[in-house]
């Protein structure tokens, strides 16, 4: 005896192939919109972190200068003392973390150069376009300058909005 059509449908459970394809296509559309925005937001966060790190280096340089009557000429001089249990001094003042003293932080590479009049510090993305879209420059004035491009920012680059 054949099963009536109504009872046959009541026994079926789950989704049809068309329903699953519609759900998958909606998810793919959402991902196509969300993923590039997420990458932009991550780059913005890293750039904000780089600016904060430049402020940290400035504060460490001010403290280093007041203690040793000169500016540090390398990030390692601002970092922790060499070796285990070493005492702080001009070659390792302990003013910044060891990871920053090695030159990297927030997806950026930091380079500090000293001179008799002061210092300069640049920050360039480790992978341009991925970890950051801007380069930064600062010196003993504490003003942070930026360049929207791969070329390192310089003393003549425009100030960042955060620096004003």
N, C-alpha and C positions, 0 to 999 in steps of 0.2 A: 504494500500500500504506500503510495507516494506521500512524502511529507509536505504538508501545505507550505506555501511560500512564506507565510507569516512566521511560522514556527522555525523555519530554516534561518531566517534573518535574526531571530532572537538568539540563536545559538552562536552566531558569528561575533567574535570579539576582536578588538584591535583597530588599527587604522588601515585605510586603503593606501596603495602606493601613491596615488595622487596627493592625498593629504600629507604624507610624509615628505614628498618632494616640495610642496608648498612651504612647509615649515622649514625645511633645509634652505630653500632659496631666501626666505625672510631672514634667517640667521646669517647667511652669507652677505646679504645686503647690509645688514647692521654692522657686520665685521668690516666690510669695505669702507664704511664711513668712520667707524670708531678707531681702527688701528692707526691710520695716519695722524689722527688727532692725539692719540695716546703718545706716539713718538714725539710729536711737537711739544707736548706737555712735559715729557721726560727731558728733552733738550732744554726747555725753559727752566726746569728745576735744577739741572746741572749748571746752567749759566748763573742762576741765582746763587748756587753754592760756590761757584768760582768767585763771584763778587764778594760774598761773605768771607771767603778765604783771603782775598786781597785786603779786606779790612783787618783780618786777624794778623796778617803779615805786617801791615802798617802799625798796629798796636804793639806787636812784638819788636819792631824796629825802634819805635819810640822808647820802649822800656830798655832795649839793648843800648841805645844811644845814651840814655840817662845813666846807665850803669857803667859803661865802658868808654864813654866820650867819643864814640865813633859808631858808624852804621855797620851792620854785618855785611859781608861781601858774598855770602853764600847762605842758602837755606840751612845747611848743616850747622852753621854757627848759631842759628836760632833754635835748632833742635836739641834733643837730649844729649847729654855727654856721651862720648864714645866709651864702649866697654860696659861692663856691668858694675854698678856702684860707683862710677866715676863722679867726681865733683863738678859742679857747674862752673863755667868760666867762659872766656871769650870764644873758645872753640866749640862749645856746647852749652849754651845758656839755659836750655830747658824751657824755652818760651813757646815753642810750638810742638805738635805731635811728631813722632818719628816718621810717620807715613808722609806727612807734608814736607818734612826735612829732606826726604828722598826725592821730592820734586813732583809728586802726583797727588791729586785730590779731586774729587767730584767729576771725574772724567776729563780732567784738564792736566796739562803739564805746565808747571810753574818754573820760571827761571829768574833768579835774582842775580843782579850784577851791582857791585859797589864801586863807588868813586870817592875821591876826597871830599866832594861837595854833598854827596848823598848816595842814593841808590835808585835802581830801576827794577821793576818786576813785571814780567809778562806772563800771561796765561793763554795758552793755545789748546784747543780741543785735542784729545788723543786721537780721535777719528772725526775729522771735520765733517759736519752734516749729520753725524750720528750722536756723538757725545756733546756737541755744541755747534752753533752756527756763527758765533762771534768770538773774536779774540779781544783780550783786555790788556791794559797797560796802566801802571801806577808808579809813583815815585814818592820821595820824602814829603811831598805836599799832601798826600793822601787822596788826591783827585784820581778817580778811576775813569779811564778812557776806553772806548770800544771801537772795533772795526767789524762791520758786517761783511766778512769775507775771510779767506784763508791767510792773507797777509797779516802779520802781527800788528796790533795797534801800536801807535807811537805817541810821543808827547804832543803831536799836532792833531791826533784823532779827536773826534767829538767826545764830550763827557757822557757818561751813562746817566740815565734818568735817576738812578739810585744815588749818584754822587752829588746831585744838586740839592 
